Amino acid sequence: MTTVISTPPRTGCRPHDIFEDTKLDAVVTMNLAASARITEVRGNPLYLDVQVTNLLDKRGNGTASTTNPRVSGRRVWIGTEYTW
């Protein structure tokens, strides 16, 4: 005996969006980090740190939407480090 279900099973009270599969291209990003000892202050080293994320500014497969309004591009961080 075969039972046929005429209504889909209940999966909760919230609606769910259905998306079709999408083939994404390969993405390669390059990051850069450098640190240099620039001087000594009272016998303790002072370093300059530089970090660049996504050096070539590749957007990749990211898509902006209302829930994710920002697609990351290149980011740069510059700082100093001092130990006493």
PEFEN-V687363 format. One record per residue. SS is DSSP state (H for helix, E for strand, L for the rest). NEAR is the number of other ideal C-beta (glycine too) atoms within 12 Angstrom. D_LAST is the distance of its C-alpha to the last C-alpha in whole Angstrom. Layout:
# PEFEN-V687363
ss->{SS:SS}
near->{NEAR:NEAR}
d_last->{D_LAST:D_LAST}
This chain:
# PEFEN-V687363
ss->{L:L:L:L:L:L:L:L:L:L:L:L:L:L:L:L:L:L:L:L:L:L:L:L:L:L:L:L:L:L:L:E:E:E:E:E:E:E:E:E:E:L:L:E:E:E:E:E:E:E:E:E:E:L:L:L:L:L:L:L:L:L:L:L:L:L:L:L:L:L:L:L:L:L:E:E:E:E:E:E:E:E:L:L}
near->{3:4:5:6:8:6:7:8:7:9:9:8:6:7:7:10:8:6:8:6:6:8:7:10:11:9:14:11:21:14:19:18:16:18:18:16:17:16:14:13:15:10:10:13:18:20:20:18:20:21:18:20:19:22:19:16:17:20:17:17:15:18:16:13:11:7:8:10:10:13:16:19:18:19:17:18:17:16:16:18:18:18:13:10}
d_last->{81:78:76:75:72:73:70:67:65:63:59:58:58:56:57:56:56:57:55:57:55:53:53:49:48:46:42:40:36:34:30:27:23:21:18:17:15:15:13:11:9:9:9:6:8:10:12:16:17:21:23:27:29:33:33:36:37:39:41:42:45:43:45:44:46:47:44:42:42:39:39:36:36:33:29:27:23:20:17:13:10:7:4:0}
